[in-house]
Amino acid sequence: MSIGNNIRLLVRGDDIGSSHSANLGCIRSYTHGIVKSLELMTVCAWFEEACIMLNQHPNVDVGIHLTLTSEWEGVKWKPITSASSLIEDNGCFFPMLTGEKYYPKRRSLSNNDWKIFDIEKEFRAQIELGLKRVKQVSHLSFHMNCHMLDSEVTNLCVKLGEEYGLSNLEIGAQDIKQIRGYKGIIDHEERIDKFISSLYELNEGDYLFIDHPSLDSEEMRATKHNGYENVAEDRFSCLKVFTDPRVKHAIEDLGIKLISYADMKKKTLHDDKA
């Protein structure tokens, strides 16, 4: 039974393009679940497959997931430009944005002599590649919150969004709130219960929920970094939540409208004209 509140929920699946398992998990979260927006990583090895999949589903909303880090131990990502100030000696992005307790500070981008010129060049290349390969791109998002590296980078991201006509809810958005979700829980049955409970706590307004759906596979079990060892279990559990019929039923029961970034963009344009 609907509670009649005007609640809109944007469920976002991150990191399509990062692996074959993530590609399958993200697409399934859209076709069989509650995800409306998928975030595309252009620097990763499975980017080409992700583009094929996204173009097979032209109604899914897509964001360019701008990337400056390569956090996994066994698979690494490189800039698609000659951005020499953004890479380690192996030619790949630094693992972390800022100092982490599991890594020495020298392995974080913030503790190296990065150049805003290199970041702008790299971000432009990532955006333009994504726009060239996928037609339904509506927005920008930021892997591991790379837009927060420095105020200069934040301002750059605002400028690029405006220039390319791509919206962004992570910088300066005051009207969208985060849903509580299931932080810290791995078991998917417990996650489902917590997620549904979070839905029943919502009041009128716009909400955002972000996670990383993926299959549980040998590929994902080999994907890890210091401090994050249970990647496959964690991300498969996310997929289970996103596609569980009980979650979809709760959303219908509460009268919650699932939306995308493209929907938010249309709403903003409408409000601006009003």
PASEBA-1860 file (N, C-alpha, C; in nm, 3 decimals):
! residues 274
1> MSIGNNIR> 0.084/-0.120/0.000/0.000/0.000/0.000/0.088/0.125/0.000 ~ 0.067/0.212/-0.094/0.147/0.334/-0.105/0.118/0.428/0.010 ~ 0.226/0.489/0.062/0.209/0.588/0.168/0.180/0.726/0.111 ~ 0.191/0.737/-0.022/0.148/0.861/-0.089/0.248/0.974/-0.085 ~ 0.367/0.952/-0.030/0.467/1.057/-0.028/0.528/1.075/-0.166 ~ 0.571/1.197/-0.195/0.639/1.226/-0.320/0.787/1.196/-0.302 ~ 0.823/1.069/-0.316/0.961/1.024/-0.295/1.018/0.977/-0.427 ~ 1.135/1.030/-0.462/1.203/0.988/-0.584/1.341/0.935/-0.544
9> LLVRGDDI> 1.376/0.819/-0.599/1.500/0.750/-0.561/1.583/0.722/-0.685 ~ 1.707/0.769/-0.682/1.804/0.744/-0.787/1.900/0.637/-0.738 ~ 1.892/0.519/-0.798/1.983/0.409/-0.763/2.087/0.398/-0.873 ~ 2.213/0.410/-0.833/2.324/0.419/-0.928/2.418/0.299/-0.913 ~ 2.455/0.239/-1.026/2.552/0.130/-1.028/2.684/0.178/-1.083 ~ 2.789/0.169/-1.003/2.920/0.221/-1.042/3.011/0.115/-1.104 ~ 3.105/0.164/-1.185/3.223/0.089/-1.232/3.196/-0.006/-1.348 ~ 3.092/0.018/-1.428/3.080/-0.061/-1.550/3.199/-0.027/-1.640
17> GSSHSANL> 3.260/-0.131/-1.695/3.383/-0.114/-1.771/3.505/-0.163/-1.696 ~ 3.495/-0.176/-1.564/3.612/-0.213/-1.483/3.645/-0.362/-1.493 ~ 3.547/-0.446/-1.520/3.568/-0.591/-1.532/3.449/-0.652/-1.606 ~ 3.468/-0.773/-1.657/3.358/-0.843/-1.721/3.247/-0.870/-1.620 ~ 3.284/-0.908/-1.497/3.186/-0.937/-1.393/3.107/-0.814/-1.354 ~ 3.174/-0.698/-1.347/3.104/-0.573/-1.317/3.011/-0.535/-1.432 ~ 3.054/-0.555/-1.555/2.968/-0.527/-1.670/2.838/-0.606/-1.663 ~ 2.850/-0.736/-1.639/2.732/-0.820/-1.631/2.644/-0.782/-1.511
25> GCIRSYTH> 2.707/-0.753/-1.397/2.631/-0.715/-1.278/2.559/-0.584/-1.295 ~ 2.625/-0.486/-1.358/2.562/-0.356/-1.379/2.443/-0.366/-1.475 ~ 2.463/-0.436/-1.584/2.354/-0.449/-1.681/2.238/-0.525/-1.621 ~ 2.266/-0.630/-1.547/2.157/-0.707/-1.485/2.084/-0.621/-1.381 ~ 2.155/-0.535/-1.310/2.091/-0.447/-1.212/1.996/-0.350/-1.279 ~ 2.022/-0.319/-1.405/1.931/-0.234/-1.482/1.817/-0.314/-1.541 ~ 1.846/-0.427/-1.606/1.742/-0.501/-1.678/1.650/-0.578/-1.583 ~ 1.701/-0.622/-1.468/1.622/-0.703/-1.376/1.609/-0.639/-1.238
33> GIVKSLEL> 1.652/-0.516/-1.225/1.653/-0.456/-1.092/1.609/-0.311/-1.089 ~ 1.662/-0.238/-0.993/1.615/-0.103/-0.963/1.712/0.006/-1.007 ~ 1.823/-0.030/-1.067/1.923/0.068/-1.109/1.876/0.141/-1.235 ~ 1.890/0.273/-1.234/1.851/0.355/-1.349/1.970/0.425/-1.414 ~ 2.081/0.441/-1.341/2.198/0.509/-1.395/2.322/0.422/-1.372 ~ 2.405/0.409/-1.476/2.528/0.331/-1.469/2.648/0.420/-1.500 ~ 2.756/0.400/-1.425/2.873/0.488/-1.434/2.986/0.418/-1.509 ~ 3.024/0.473/-1.622/3.116/0.410/-1.717/3.260/0.458/-1.697
41> MTVCAWFE> 3.350/0.360/-1.678/3.493/0.389/-1.663/3.560/0.369/-1.799 ~ 3.611/0.477/-1.855/3.667/0.472/-1.990/3.812/0.424/-1.992 ~ 3.879/0.419/-1.878/4.022/0.386/-1.876/4.048/0.236/-1.857 ~ 3.944/0.157/-1.842/3.959/0.018/-1.800/3.955/-0.079/-1.918 ~ 4.005/-0.200/-1.893/4.020/-0.300/-1.999/3.888/-0.348/-2.057 ~ 3.779/-0.341/-1.978/3.650/-0.392/-2.023/3.556/-0.280/-2.068 ~ 3.615/-0.166/-2.098/3.539/-0.052/-2.148/3.467/-0.084/-2.279 ~ 3.537/-0.152/-2.371/3.476/-0.181/-2.502/3.352/-0.267/-2.487
49> EACIMLNQ> 3.360/-0.372/-2.404/3.242/-0.455/-2.383/3.131/-0.376/-2.317 ~ 3.166/-0.290/-2.223/3.064/-0.208/-2.156/2.991/-0.121/-2.257 ~ 3.063/-0.063/-2.352/2.999/0.021/-2.453/2.901/-0.060/-2.538 ~ 2.941/-0.181/-2.576/2.852/-0.267/-2.653/2.724/-0.294/-2.575 ~ 2.738/-0.330/-2.448/2.622/-0.360/-2.364/2.533/-0.238/-2.346 ~ 2.592/-0.123/-2.320/2.514/-0.001/-2.298/2.439/0.039/-2.424 ~ 2.502/0.023/-2.539/2.436/0.058/-2.665/2.325/-0.039/-2.701 ~ 2.329/-0.159/-2.642/2.219/-0.254/-2.659/2.099/-0.219/-2.572
57> HPNVDVGI> 2.121/-0.127/-2.477/2.014/-0.083/-2.386/2.009/0.070/-2.389 ~ 1.960/0.127/-2.497/1.968/0.272/-2.517/1.888/0.355/-2.418 ~ 1.804/0.293/-2.338/1.725/0.370/-2.241/1.792/0.381/-2.105 ~ 1.903/0.310/-2.083/1.972/0.323/-1.956/2.050/0.454/-1.953 ~ 2.042/0.524/-1.843/2.115/0.649/-1.825/2.261/0.617/-1.793 ~ 2.353/0.695/-1.852/2.497/0.666/-1.838/2.571/0.791/-1.792 ~ 2.665/0.770/-1.700/2.754/0.877/-1.657/2.898/0.841/-1.690 ~ 2.980/0.941/-1.720/3.124/0.919/-1.734/3.185/0.923/-1.595
65> HLTLTSEW> 3.241/0.811/-1.552/3.296/0.796/-1.417/3.444/0.835/-1.422 ~ 3.470/0.964/-1.408/3.606/1.015/-1.421/3.698/0.949/-1.318 ~ 3.817/0.911/-1.364/3.905/0.826/-1.285/4.047/0.882/-1.279 ~ 4.104/0.884/-1.157/4.244/0.925/-1.138/4.323/0.823/-1.056 ~ 4.259/0.712/-1.016/4.326/0.614/-0.931/4.310/0.474/-0.988 ~ 4.399/0.385/-0.945/4.397/0.244/-0.985/4.426/0.162/-0.859 ~ 4.320/0.129/-0.785/4.335/0.080/-0.649/4.363/-0.069/-0.634 ~ 4.327/-0.152/-0.734/4.340/-0.297/-0.716/4.484/-0.342/-0.731
73> EGVKWKPI> 4.518/-0.452/-0.663/4.656/-0.501/-0.665/4.690/-0.574/-0.794 ~ 4.598/-0.652/-0.849/4.629/-0.740/-0.960/4.590/-0.689/-1.097 ~ 4.517/-0.579/-1.101/4.478/-0.520/-1.229/4.496/-0.369/-1.217 ~ 4.556/-0.309/-1.319/4.590/-0.167/-1.312/4.535/-0.091/-1.431 ~ 4.506/0.037/-1.408/4.452/0.124/-1.511/4.549/0.239/-1.536 ~ 4.559/0.278/-1.662/4.648/0.385/-1.703/4.569/0.503/-1.759 ~ 4.626/0.621/-1.755/4.562/0.734/-1.824/4.552/0.705/-1.973 ~ 4.457/0.767/-2.039/4.448/0.753/-2.184/4.515/0.871/-2.254
81> TSASSLIE> 4.582/0.956/-2.174/4.665/1.064/-2.227/4.806/1.048/-2.168 ~ 4.896/1.132/-2.212/5.034/1.130/-2.158/5.040/1.217/-2.033 ~ 4.966/1.175/-1.929/4.955/1.254/-1.806/5.063/1.210/-1.708 ~ 5.185/1.257/-1.728/5.299/1.205/-1.655/5.296/1.235/-1.505 ~ 5.225/1.339/-1.463/5.222/1.372/-1.320/5.119/1.292/-1.242 ~ 5.042/1.206/-1.311/4.934/1.132/-1.247/4.966/0.984/-1.229 ~ 5.090/0.942/-1.260/5.121/0.800/-1.263/5.240/0.764/-1.174 ~ 5.238/0.635/-1.135/5.353/0.577/-1.065/5.459/0.535/-1.167
89> DNGCFFPM> 5.567/0.474/-1.117/5.675/0.430/-1.205/5.630/0.323/-1.304 ~ 5.523/0.250/-1.270/5.473/0.145/-1.360/5.385/0.199/-1.473 ~ 5.369/0.330/-1.478/5.290/0.392/-1.583/5.141/0.396/-1.556 ~ 5.099/0.347/-1.438/4.957/0.342/-1.403/4.923/0.448/-1.298 ~ 4.794/0.477/-1.285/4.748/0.571/-1.183/4.796/0.525/-1.044 ~ 4.811/0.619/-0.952/4.838/0.585/-0.813/4.720/0.506/-0.756 ~ 4.743/0.418/-0.658/4.633/0.339/-0.603/4.527/0.423/-0.531 ~ 4.569/0.527/-0.463/4.478/0.602/-0.378/4.484/0.751/-0.409
97> LTGEKYYP> 4.377/0.818/-0.373/4.370/0.962/-0.394/4.447/1.036/-0.285 ~ 4.420/0.998/-0.160/4.488/1.058/-0.046/4.554/0.948/0.037 ~ 4.629/0.984/0.139/4.697/0.886/0.223/4.601/0.791/0.290 ~ 4.626/0.662/0.280/4.544/0.559/0.343/4.630/0.479/0.439 ~ 4.568/0.425/0.543/4.646/0.352/0.643/4.707/0.224/0.588 ~ 4.655/0.173/0.477/4.706/0.049/0.420/4.816/0.073/0.315 ~ 4.842/0.199/0.281/4.942/0.232/0.180/5.033/0.343/0.231 ~ 5.159/0.344/0.190/5.245/0.459/0.222/5.195/0.583/0.148
105> KRRSLSNN> 5.218/0.700/0.207/5.167/0.823/0.148/5.219/0.847/0.007 ~ 5.339/0.799/-0.023/5.396/0.821/-0.156/5.312/0.754/-0.266 ~ 5.221/0.662/-0.229/5.141/0.592/-0.327/5.001/0.654/-0.342 ~ 4.985/0.773/-0.292/4.860/0.846/-0.313/4.886/0.967/-0.402 ~ 4.790/0.999/-0.487/4.806/1.109/-0.581/4.828/1.241/-0.510 ~ 4.757/1.262/-0.398/4.765/1.391/-0.328/4.904/1.420/-0.274 ~ 4.984/1.316/-0.253/5.118/1.335/-0.199/5.226/1.334/-0.306 ~ 5.182/1.354/-0.429/5.276/1.365/-0.540/5.250/1.496/-0.615
113> DWKIFDIE> 5.340/1.529/-0.702/5.337/1.660/-0.768/5.247/1.658/-0.891 ~ 5.117/1.637/-0.867/5.021/1.632/-0.978/5.003/1.772/-1.037 ~ 4.968/1.774/-1.164/4.948/1.900/-1.236/4.803/1.911/-1.282 ~ 4.743/2.026/-1.257/4.604/2.046/-1.298/4.592/2.038/-1.450 ~ 4.696/2.077/-1.521/4.694/2.065/-1.667/4.677/1.919/-1.710 ~ 4.749/1.828/-1.643/4.737/1.686/-1.676/4.598/1.633/-1.642 ~ 4.542/1.676/-1.529/4.409/1.630/-1.491/4.305/1.679/-1.590 ~ 4.314/1.804/-1.630/4.217/1.855/-1.728/4.228/1.782/-1.860
121> KEFRAQIE> 4.350/1.761/-1.906/4.370/1.689/-2.032/4.314/1.547/-2.024 ~ 4.339/1.480/-1.913/4.292/1.343/-1.895/4.140/1.337/-1.881 ~ 4.083/1.426/-1.801/3.938/1.429/-1.786/3.869/1.457/-1.919 ~ 3.921/1.551/-1.995/3.861/1.581/-2.126/3.865/1.458/-2.216 ~ 3.976/1.387/-2.215/3.989/1.269/-2.300/3.891/1.160/-2.258 ~ 3.876/1.140/-2.127/3.781/1.040/-2.079/3.637/1.078/-2.117 ~ 3.602/1.204/-2.099/3.468/1.251/-2.134/3.441/1.234/-2.283 ~ 3.535/1.278/-2.365/3.513/1.276/-2.510/3.509/1.133/-2.564
129> LGLKRVKQ> 3.587/1.042/-2.505/3.580/0.903/-2.547/3.445/0.842/-2.511 ~ 3.398/0.869/-2.389/3.268/0.818/-2.348/3.155/0.872/-2.434 ~ 3.158/1.000/-2.463/3.054/1.062/-2.547/3.058/1.007/-2.689 ~ 3.176/0.975/-2.737/3.189/0.922/-2.872/3.131/0.782/-2.884 ~ 3.145/0.701/-2.777/3.110/0.560/-2.786/2.970/0.528/-2.736 ~ 2.914/0.612/-2.649/2.782/0.585/-2.590/2.697/0.710/-2.605 ~ 2.578/0.695/-2.660/2.496/0.811/-2.694/2.419/0.869/-2.576 ~ 2.383/0.786/-2.478/2.291/0.831/-2.373/2.363/0.881/-2.247
137> VSHLSFHM> 2.479/0.942/-2.263/2.551/0.998/-2.149/2.484/1.128/-2.107 ~ 2.451/1.138/-1.976/2.384/1.259/-1.928/2.462/1.334/-1.820 ~ 2.564/1.269/-1.761/2.624/1.330/-1.642/2.767/1.283/-1.618 ~ 2.831/1.348/-1.523/2.963/1.309/-1.475/2.951/1.252/-1.334 ~ 3.039/1.158/-1.302/3.057/1.113/-1.164/3.206/1.088/-1.143 ~ 3.245/1.055/-1.021/3.387/1.062/-0.988/3.432/0.941/-0.908 ~ 3.516/0.860/-0.971/3.566/0.739/-0.907/3.648/0.774/-0.783 ~ 3.614/0.710/-0.671/3.681/0.731/-0.544/3.685/0.880/-0.505
145> NCHMLDSE> 3.579/0.953/-0.545/3.566/1.096/-0.512/3.686/1.179/-0.559 ~ 3.732/1.149/-0.681/3.851/1.219/-0.730/3.829/1.369/-0.747 ~ 3.702/1.412/-0.754/3.676/1.556/-0.765/3.712/1.631/-0.638 ~ 3.735/1.555/-0.528/3.767/1.617/-0.400/3.917/1.623/-0.373 ~ 3.999/1.591/-0.473/4.143/1.597/-0.456/4.187/1.735/-0.409 ~ 4.127/1.839/-0.465/4.167/1.977/-0.437/4.057/2.068/-0.490 ~ 4.045/2.186/-0.432/3.941/2.279/-0.479/3.959/2.315/-0.625 ~ 4.083/2.315/-0.672/4.110/2.344/-0.813/4.051/2.234/-0.901
153> VTNLCVKL> 4.058/2.110/-0.854/4.001/1.997/-0.929/3.849/2.004/-0.925 ~ 3.793/2.038/-0.808/3.648/2.054/-0.797/3.597/2.159/-0.896 ~ 3.664/2.272/-0.900/3.623/2.379/-0.992/3.636/2.334/-1.138 ~ 3.740/2.256/-1.166/3.757/2.203/-1.300/3.640/2.114/-1.339 ~ 3.597/2.028/-1.246/3.486/1.937/-1.275/3.357/2.013/-1.301 ~ 3.335/2.120/-1.227/3.217/2.204/-1.251/3.225/2.265/-1.392 ~ 3.341/2.316/-1.425/3.361/2.378/-1.557/3.339/2.278/-1.670 ~ 3.394/2.159/-1.655/3.380/2.058/-1.761/3.235/2.012/-1.775
161> GEEYGLSN> 3.166/1.997/-1.663/3.026/1.960/-1.670/2.945/2.062/-1.747 ~ 2.969/2.188/-1.719/2.897/2.295/-1.788/2.934/2.299/-1.937 ~ 3.061/2.283/-1.965/3.108/2.291/-2.103/3.052/2.179/-2.190 ~ 3.047/2.058/-2.134/3.001/1.943/-2.211/2.851/1.917/-2.194 ~ 2.784/2.001/-2.116/2.641/1.985/-2.096/2.605/1.861/-2.017 ~ 2.691/1.825/-1.922/2.670/1.705/-1.841/2.644/1.745/-1.696 ~ 2.537/1.695/-1.640/2.501/1.732/-1.503/2.584/1.656/-1.401 ~ 2.575/1.697/-1.276/2.649/1.633/-1.169/2.579/1.663/-1.038
169> LEIGAQDI> 2.553/1.558/-0.961/2.486/1.575/-0.832/2.583/1.573/-0.714 ~ 2.710/1.552/-0.740/2.805/1.537/-0.631/2.873/1.668/-0.592 ~ 2.854/1.771/-0.673/2.913/1.901/-0.641/2.802/2.004/-0.626 ~ 2.782/2.052/-0.506/2.689/2.161/-0.483/2.543/2.124/-0.484 ~ 2.510/1.994/-0.487/2.369/1.954/-0.488/2.315/1.952/-0.346 ~ 2.219/2.034/-0.318/2.165/2.046/-0.182/2.032/1.972/-0.165 ~ 1.964/1.943/-0.275/1.828/1.892/-0.266/1.816/1.740/-0.270 ~ 1.926/1.670/-0.290/1.921/1.524/-0.295/1.994/1.467/-0.174
177> KQIRGYKG> 1.931/1.371/-0.108/1.985/1.314/0.016/2.029/1.171/-0.006 ~ 2.122/1.127/0.076/2.169/0.989/0.069/2.077/0.899/0.150 ~ 2.046/0.782/0.095/1.970/0.683/0.168/2.065/0.604/0.259 ~ 2.015/0.562/0.375/2.103/0.496/0.474/2.156/0.363/0.422 ~ 2.072/0.282/0.364/2.118/0.158/0.304/2.164/0.053/0.402 ~ 2.282/-0.007/0.376/2.327/-0.124/0.452/2.477/-0.120/0.480 ~ 2.530/-0.005/0.503/2.675/0.010/0.522/2.729/-0.086/0.627 ~ 2.838/-0.156/0.592/2.904/-0.244/0.685/2.850/-0.386/0.689
185> IIDHEERI> 2.742/-0.414/0.616/2.681/-0.547/0.615/2.717/-0.617/0.484 ~ 2.755/-0.745/0.493/2.790/-0.822/0.374/2.680/-0.921/0.336 ~ 2.624/-0.993/0.432/2.523/-1.094/0.404/2.406/-1.032/0.328 ~ 2.372/-1.092/0.213/2.274/-1.024/0.128/2.132/-1.028/0.186 ~ 2.098/-1.130/0.263/1.966/-1.132/0.324/1.952/-1.021/0.427 ~ 2.056/-1.001/0.505/2.054/-0.892/0.603/2.056/-0.756/0.532 ~ 2.130/-0.750/0.422/2.132/-0.626/0.344/1.993/-0.592/0.292 ~ 1.926/-0.692/0.238/1.791/-0.669/0.183/1.699/-0.614/0.292
193> DKFISSLY> 1.704/-0.675/0.410/1.621/-0.628/0.521/1.653/-0.483/0.556 ~ 1.782/-0.451/0.565/1.823/-0.315/0.601/1.784/-0.215/0.493 ~ 1.801/-0.254/0.368/1.767/-0.164/0.259/1.618/-0.134/0.257 ~ 1.538/-0.238/0.273/1.392/-0.218/0.277/1.353/-0.131/0.395 ~ 1.416/-0.154/0.510/1.388/-0.069/0.627/1.421/0.077/0.598 ~ 1.531/0.099/0.525/1.569/0.236/0.488/1.465/0.301/0.399 ~ 1.406/0.222/0.311/1.302/0.276/0.222/1.182/0.324/0.302 ~ 1.145/0.250/0.404/1.029/0.288/0.485/1.056/0.410/0.574
201> ELNEGDYL> 1.183/0.448/0.587/1.218/0.566/0.667/1.216/0.695/0.586 ~ 1.204/0.685/0.455/1.215/0.803/0.369/1.094/0.894/0.382 ~ 1.123/1.023/0.379/1.020/1.125/0.371/1.018/1.183/0.230 ~ 0.929/1.274/0.206/0.918/1.335/0.074/1.050/1.397/0.033 ~ 1.087/1.377/-0.092/1.211/1.436/-0.143/1.283/1.344/-0.239 ~ 1.402/1.387/-0.281/1.485/1.313/-0.374/1.601/1.247/-0.299 ~ 1.628/1.120/-0.333/1.731/1.043/-0.264/1.823/0.975/-0.365 ~ 1.946/0.952/-0.321/2.048/0.886/-0.403/2.106/0.768/-0.327
209> FIDHPSLD> 2.123/0.654/-0.397/2.194/0.540/-0.340/2.293/0.487/-0.442 ~ 2.417/0.467/-0.398/2.526/0.427/-0.487/2.588/0.297/-0.437 ~ 2.608/0.203/-0.528/2.686/0.084/-0.495/2.741/0.022/-0.624 ~ 2.810/-0.092/-0.608/2.890/-0.149/-0.716/2.849/-0.294/-0.742 ~ 2.746/-0.318/-0.822/2.701/-0.455/-0.846/2.796/-0.532/-0.936 ~ 2.812/-0.660/-0.906/2.898/-0.746/-0.986/2.861/-0.891/-0.964 ~ 2.898/-0.976/-1.059/2.887/-1.120/-1.036/2.993/-1.164/-0.937 ~ 2.968/-1.277/-0.870/3.070/-1.343/-0.788/3.141/-1.442/-0.879
217> SEEMRATK> 3.268/-1.414/-0.909/3.341/-1.493/-1.008/3.487/-1.505/-0.967 ~ 3.560/-1.594/-1.035/3.704/-1.603/-1.011/3.771/-1.469/-1.039 ~ 3.725/-1.400/-1.140/3.778/-1.268/-1.174/3.765/-1.173/-1.055 ~ 3.646/-1.167/-0.995/3.626/-1.075/-0.884/3.694/-1.123/-0.756 ~ 3.706/-1.255/-0.737/3.776/-1.304/-0.618/3.925/-1.274/-0.624 ~ 3.976/-1.251/-0.744/4.116/-1.211/-0.759/4.134/-1.060/-0.753 ~ 4.025/-0.987/-0.741/4.029/-0.840/-0.736/4.022/-0.795/-0.591 ~ 4.128/-0.730/-0.543/4.131/-0.687/-0.403/4.243/-0.584/-0.385
225> HNGYENVA> 4.238/-0.517/-0.274/4.351/-0.433/-0.233/4.359/-0.433/-0.082 ~ 4.466/-0.381/-0.028/4.485/-0.377/0.116/4.364/-0.313/0.184 ~ 4.307/-0.385/0.280/4.192/-0.333/0.353/4.057/-0.365/0.292 ~ 4.058/-0.425/0.173/3.932/-0.461/0.106/3.954/-0.596/0.037 ~ 3.934/-0.701/0.114/3.965/-0.835/0.066/3.842/-0.911/0.015 ~ 3.723/-0.873/0.060/3.602/-0.949/0.027/3.522/-0.883/-0.085 ~ 3.592/-0.841/-0.189/3.531/-0.764/-0.297/3.419/-0.842/-0.366 ~ 3.449/-0.967/-0.404/3.351/-1.047/-0.479/3.223/-1.066/-0.398
233> EDRFSCLK> 3.236/-1.102/-0.272/3.119/-1.124/-0.186/3.040/-0.995/-0.168 ~ 3.111/-0.887/-0.145/3.048/-0.758/-0.121/2.968/-0.713/-0.243 ~ 3.026/-0.723/-0.360/2.963/-0.668/-0.480/2.854/-0.761/-0.535 ~ 2.869/-0.891/-0.513/2.760/-0.981/-0.551/2.641/-0.961/-0.459 ~ 2.668/-0.933/-0.332/2.560/-0.904/-0.238/2.484/-0.779/-0.280 ~ 2.555/-0.680/-0.332/2.490/-0.560/-0.385/2.397/-0.596/-0.501 ~ 2.445/-0.680/-0.592/2.362/-0.724/-0.704/2.235/-0.793/-0.656 ~ 2.247/-0.875/-0.552/2.131/-0.945/-0.497/2.027/-0.846/-0.445
241> VFTDPRVK> 2.073/-0.742/-0.377/1.980/-0.640/-0.326/1.911/-0.569/-0.442 ~ 1.988/-0.527/-0.540/1.934/-0.448/-0.650/1.832/-0.525/-0.734 ~ 1.840/-0.657/-0.734/1.750/-0.737/-0.819/1.650/-0.820/-0.741 ~ 1.645/-0.806/-0.609/1.555/-0.889/-0.528/1.410/-0.842/-0.544 ~ 1.316/-0.933/-0.568/1.174/-0.896/-0.584/1.116/-0.827/-0.461 ~ 1.167/-0.858/-0.343/1.115/-0.795/-0.221/1.147/-0.647/-0.217 ~ 1.265/-0.611/-0.268/1.303/-0.470/-0.274/1.214/-0.397/-0.374 ~ 1.195/-0.456/-0.490/1.109/-0.394/-0.592/0.965/-0.382/-0.542
249> HAIEDLGI> 0.919/-0.481/-0.469/0.783/-0.476/-0.415/0.770/-0.363/-0.313 ~ 0.872/-0.346/-0.228/0.867/-0.239/-0.128/0.863/-0.102/-0.195 ~ 0.940/-0.086/-0.301/0.940/0.041/-0.375/0.802/0.069/-0.433 ~ 0.742/-0.032/-0.491/0.606/-0.017/-0.545/0.505/0.010/-0.435 ~ 0.518/-0.062/-0.324/0.426/-0.048/-0.212/0.429/0.093/-0.154 ~ 0.547/0.151/-0.150/0.563/0.285/-0.094/0.537/0.396/-0.195 ~ 0.514/0.359/-0.319/0.490/0.461/-0.422/0.614/0.541/-0.456 ~ 0.731/0.482/-0.436/0.857/0.550/-0.466/0.881/0.546/-0.616
257> KLISYADM> 0.917/0.659/-0.674/0.946/0.666/-0.815/1.097/0.653/-0.836 ~ 1.138/0.553/-0.914/1.278/0.536/-0.948/1.313/0.631/-1.062 ~ 1.423/0.705/-1.045/1.462/0.805/-1.143/1.610/0.788/-1.179 ~ 1.652/0.860/-1.280/1.790/0.861/-1.326/1.847/1.003/-1.316 ~ 1.976/1.016/-1.344/2.035/1.150/-1.352/1.969/1.230/-1.465 ~ 1.936/1.161/-1.575/1.870/1.230/-1.686/1.736/1.288/-1.641 ~ 1.664/1.213/-1.556/1.537/1.264/-1.503/1.561/1.386/-1.414 ~ 1.666/1.380/-1.333/1.699/1.493/-1.246/1.735/1.615/-1.330
265> KKKTLHDD> 1.805/1.592/-1.440/1.844/1.702/-1.528/1.721/1.768/-1.589 ~ 1.624/1.686/-1.631/1.499/1.739/-1.687/1.424/1.820/-1.583 ~ 1.422/1.771/-1.458/1.353/1.841/-1.349/1.418/1.976/-1.324 ~ 1.553/1.979/-1.324/1.625/2.105/-1.301/1.594/2.206/-1.411 ~ 1.594/2.160/-1.536/1.563/2.249/-1.648/1.421/2.302/-1.637 ~ 1.329/2.215/-1.596/1.189/2.256/-1.580/1.175/2.360/-1.469 ~ 1.244/2.336/-1.355/1.239/2.429/-1.242/1.299/2.564/-1.278 ~ 1.407/2.560/-1.359/1.473/2.685/-1.399/1.382/2.770/-1.488
273> KA> 1.297/2.703/-1.566/1.207/2.776/-1.657/1.083/2.827/-1.585 ~ 1.050/2.761/-1.474/0.926/2.795/-1.402/0.935/2.932/-1.336
END
